[in-house]
């Protein structure tokens, strides 16, 4: 069976494999092959190329490689395809039945997937810090290091908000950032927007009302070697905005359900020209109009142009999580 592979020189093989592993791009169901060059199977070709160091001569090719026959998956052990999310070496499940949750946790830990802890959601996201309660079913603790697209984030799921489902969206936005930009993430969490922005040469400011998130953001800036380009600020962004008036070339507003309440602060932060990434959750019948109207009303001193209307993911049977990329100019 032919699968997409990254082809690199053998001398560059370990650097390439390590970068792809850190970005969670490896196709772990197939073997790496040496045939003159090194062929590394990947799950997402576009993300794989983006994750590789820029000095590596690498291409994507379709190649027949052997399947990895020795890997036992959770599905092999429970007899069905289980649903779970991976955050670092933690598996996150959402099971109301305690017996089913225990069986699934045992299967995950006993499989060949490198996951040592299983957490079951015990509440919805709640409060201004956007955290939830967890039941630790297997392993110990709620802290881990999550890797995506060449960045590593320490995170404690019990004290901060973090969603691995948004990795592709974060990468999409980060790819738009140019060296020398000034960017603000108004609800920055542990830094999964500001850190890749800084790695692309931007000066980035991350604000979060959760003090634990700010501690992790600072630690993650150091972990990723961008402390000189990331400023992490604890507080309500509405009280911080005056310190960054007319400053930002790019603003991220990823607080669905509540972002509209912070638009005045965003307009205060925005520079003469600014790209605004505005996230919203709305009925799927008309998901973009409310956010667009809210931005235009708040930014009445700007010409507002919608650059992209994007459905990020389904939120509920009748609602979708969307992003508006808007260009503000005055």
C-alpha positions in Angstrom: 0.0 0.0 0.0 1.4 3.4 -0.9 1.3 6.1 1.8 2.7 9.6 1.9 6.3 9.8 3.1 8.8 12.5 3.8 12.0 11.7 1.8 15.2 13.0 3.3 18.9 12.2 3.1 19.9 9.4 5.5 22.3 11.9 7.2 19.2 14.1 8.0 17.0 11.2 9.1 17.1 11.6 12.9 16.6 15.3 12.7 13.6 14.9 10.4 12.1 12.0 12.5 12.5 14.0 15.7 10.8 17.1 14.3 7.9 15.0 12.8 7.5 13.2 16.1 7.4 16.5 18.1 4.7 17.8 15.7 2.7 14.5 16.0 2.9 14.1 12.2 4.3 10.5 12.1 2.2 7.7 10.6 2.8 5.2 13.4 1.0 2.4 11.5 3.8 2.1 8.9 7.5 1.5 9.1 10.3 3.9 8.2 12.2 2.6 5.1 15.8 3.1 4.0 16.3 2.8 0.2 19.1 5.2 -0.7 17.2 8.0 1.0 15.1 7.7 4.2 11.3 7.5 3.8 9.3 8.5 6.8 5.6 7.8 6.7 3.5 10.8 7.7 -0.2 11.2 8.6 -0.5 14.8 7.3 1.8 15.7 4.5 1.3 19.5 4.6 1.8 19.6 8.4 4.8 17.4 8.0 6.6 19.7 5.7 5.7 22.7 7.9 7.2 21.0 10.9 10.6 20.2 9.4 13.6 22.5 9.9 13.9 24.9 7.0 17.4 23.8 6.1 16.4 20.2 5.4 16.0 19.1 1.8 12.7 17.2 2.0 9.9 16.2 -0.3 6.6 14.3 0.0 6.4 11.2 -2.1 3.9 8.3 -2.3 5.7 5.0 -1.5 4.9 1.5 -0.6 6.1 0.8 2.9 5.4 -2.2 5.2 2.7 -1.9 7.8 3.8 -2.0 11.4 2.3 -5.3 12.5 3.3 -5.3 16.1 1.3 -2.3 17.3 -1.7 -3.1 19.5 -4.3 -0.3 19.5 -7.1 0.3 22.1 -9.6 -0.8 19.5 -7.9 -4.2 19.3 -8.4 -4.7 23.0 -12.0 -3.4 23.5 -13.5 -4.6 20.1 -14.7 -1.1 19.0 -13.1 2.1 17.9 -13.0 4.3 21.0 -13.2 8.0 21.0 -10.5 9.9 22.9 -8.3 13.0 22.6 -4.6 13.0 23.1 -2.9 15.8 25.0 0.7 14.9 25.3 0.8 11.5 27.0 -2.7 11.9 28.4 -5.8 10.4 26.9 -9.0 12.4 27.5 -12.3 10.5 27.4 -15.9 11.4 28.0 -17.8 8.4 29.4 -20.7 8.5 31.8 -20.7 4.7 32.3 -18.0 4.0 34.9 -17.5 0.4 33.8 -17.1 1.4 30.1 -14.7 4.2 31.2 -12.6 1.7 33.2 -12.5 -0.8 30.3 -11.5 2.0 27.9 -8.8 3.3 30.2 -7.3 -0.2 30.6 -7.3 -0.7 26.9 -5.5 2.6 26.3 -2.8 2.0 28.9 -2.3 -1.6 27.8 -2.1 -0.7 24.1 1.1 0.2 22.3 0.0 3.9 22.0 2.4 5.9 24.2 -0.3 7.2 26.7 0.2 6.7 30.4 -2.7 8.7 31.9 -6.4 8.6 31.2 -8.7 11.4 32.3 -12.5 11.3 32.2 -14.4 14.6 31.9 -16.2 15.1 35.1 -17.8 18.5 34.3 -18.3 21.0 31.6 -15.9 23.9 31.1 -16.8 26.5 33.7 -15.9 29.8 35.2 -13.8 32.7 33.9 -10.7 30.5 33.9 -12.4 28.0 31.5 -11.4 24.8 33.4 -13.2 21.6 34.1 -13.2 18.8 36.7 -11.5 15.5 35.9 -11.6 11.9 37.1 -8.2 10.3 36.9 -8.9 6.7 35.8 -5.4 5.5 35.0 -2.0 7.0 35.7 -1.5 10.0 38.0 -1.8 13.7 37.6 -3.2 16.0 35.0 0.1 17.7 33.8 1.8 16.8 30.6 3.8 18.2 27.7 1.8 18.5 24.4 3.5 18.9 21.0 2.1 20.2 17.8 3.6 21.7 14.7 7.1 21.9 16.2 6.1 23.6 19.4 5.9 22.0 22.9 3.5 23.2 25.6 3.5 22.2 29.3 -0.1 22.1 30.4 -2.1 21.1 33.5 -5.5 20.3 32.3 -7.0 20.7 35.8 -5.9 24.4 36.1 -5.9 25.7 32.5 -7.9 25.5 29.3 -6.3 23.7 26.4 -7.9 22.0 23.3 -5.9 19.8 21.0 -8.7 19.9 18.5 -7.7 23.4 17.5 -4.1 22.5 16.5 -4.9 22.8 12.8 -6.6 26.1 13.3 -3.8 27.5 15.3 -1.3 26.4 12.6 -3.5 28.0 9.9 -3.4 31.3 11.7 0.3 31.1 12.6 1.2 30.5 8.9 -0.1 34.0 8.1 2.3 35.7 10.5 5.2 37.6 9.1 8.5 38.5 10.7 8.4 41.8 12.5 4.6 41.8 13.2 3.2 42.8 16.5 0.5 40.4 17.7 -1.8 40.1 20.7 -3.8 37.1 21.8 -6.4 38.4 24.1 -7.2 35.1 25.7 -3.9 33.4 25.4 -4.0 30.4 27.7 -0.6 28.5 27.8 0.5 30.2 24.6 -0.4 28.0 21.6 -1.0 31.1 19.4 1.7 33.5 20.7 4.5 31.0 20.8 4.3 29.9 17.1 3.8 33.6 16.2 7.1 34.4 18.0 8.9 31.5 16.4 8.0 33.1 13.0 9.6 36.4 14.1 6.7 38.3 15.6 6.6 40.3 18.8 3.7 38.6 20.7 1.7 39.6 23.7 -0.5 37.0 25.5 -3.1 38.1 28.0 -5.0 35.7 30.2 -7.1 36.2 33.4 -6.0 32.8 34.7 -2.8 33.2 36.7 -1.9 29.5 36.2 -2.2 29.9 32.4 0.2 32.8 32.5 2.7 30.8 34.5 2.6 28.1 31.9 2.7 30.6 29.1 6.0 32.0 30.4 7.4 28.6 31.0 6.4 27.5 27.5 8.0 30.6 25.9 11.3 29.6 27.6 10.8 25.9 26.6 10.4 27.0 22.9 13.2 29.6 23.0 11.1 32.7 22.4 11.2 34.5 25.8 12.7 37.6 24.1 9.6 37.9 21.8 6.7 36.8 24.1 5.2 39.0 26.9 2.7 37.1 29.1 0.3 39.3 31.1 -2.1 38.2 33.8 -5.4 40.1 33.9 -8.6 41.1 32.1 -7.5 42.3 28.7 -9.9 45.2 29.0 -7.7 46.7 31.7 -4.6 45.9 29.7 -5.7 47.4 26.4 -4.7 51.0 27.2 -1.0 49.9 27.5 -1.1 48.6 23.9 -3.2 51.3 22.2 -2.9 51.4 18.4 -0.2 48.7 18.7 -1.3 45.4 17.1 -0.9 44.3 13.5 -2.7 41.1 14.4 -5.2 40.1 17.2 -6.6 36.7 18.1 -10.0 36.6 19.9 -10.6 33.0 20.7 -13.3 33.2 23.3 -16.5 31.9 21.7 -19.8 32.9 23.3 -18.2 35.9 24.9 -15.8 37.5 22.4 -18.3 40.3 21.5 -17.9 41.7 25.0 -14.2 42.4 24.4 -14.5 44.0 21.0 -14.0 47.6 22.3 -10.7 46.5 23.8 -9.7 44.8 20.5 -10.4 48.1 18.6 -8.3 50.0 21.2 -5.4 47.6 20.7 -5.6 47.5 16.9 -3.1 49.6 14.9 -3.7 51.6 11.7 -4.1 48.3 9.9 -4.8 45.1 11.7 -5.9 41.5 11.0 -8.5 40.3 13.5 -9.2 36.5 14.0 -12.6 36.5 15.7 -14.0 33.2 16.9 -17.7 32.6 17.5 -20.2 29.9 18.1 -23.5 30.4 16.3 -26.4 28.4 14.8 -25.3 26.6 11.7 -28.1 28.3 9.7 -26.2 31.6 9.7 -23.0 31.3 11.7 -21.0 34.3 10.4 -23.5 37.3 10.2 -23.7 38.0 14.0 -19.9 38.2 14.5 -19.4 40.3 11.4 -22.1 42.7 12.5 -20.6 43.0 15.9 -17.1 43.7 14.6 -18.4 46.3 12.2 -20.3 48.1 14.9 -17.4 48.1 17.3 -14.8 49.1 14.7 -16.8 52.0 13.2 -13.7 54.0 12.7 -12.2 51.4 10.5 -12.9 50.0 7.0 -13.7 46.3 7.8 -13.1 43.7 5.1 -13.9 40.0 5.7 -10.9 38.0 4.3 -12.0 34.5 5.4 -15.1 32.9 6.7 -14.2 29.5 8.1 -16.1 26.7 10.0 -13.6 25.4 12.5 -15.6 22.5 13.9 -19.0 21.3 14.9 -19.9 22.5 18.4 -23.3 20.9 18.9 -26.0 19.3 16.6 -27.2 22.8 15.7 -24.2 25.0 16.3 -20.8 25.5 14.8 -17.5 27.1 15.9 -16.4 29.6 13.3 -13.6 32.0 12.6 -13.8 35.3 10.8 -10.5 36.7 9.6 -11.1 40.4 9.1 -8.9 43.2 7.9 -9.3 46.5 9.7 -7.9 49.7 8.0 -8.3 53.4 8.8 
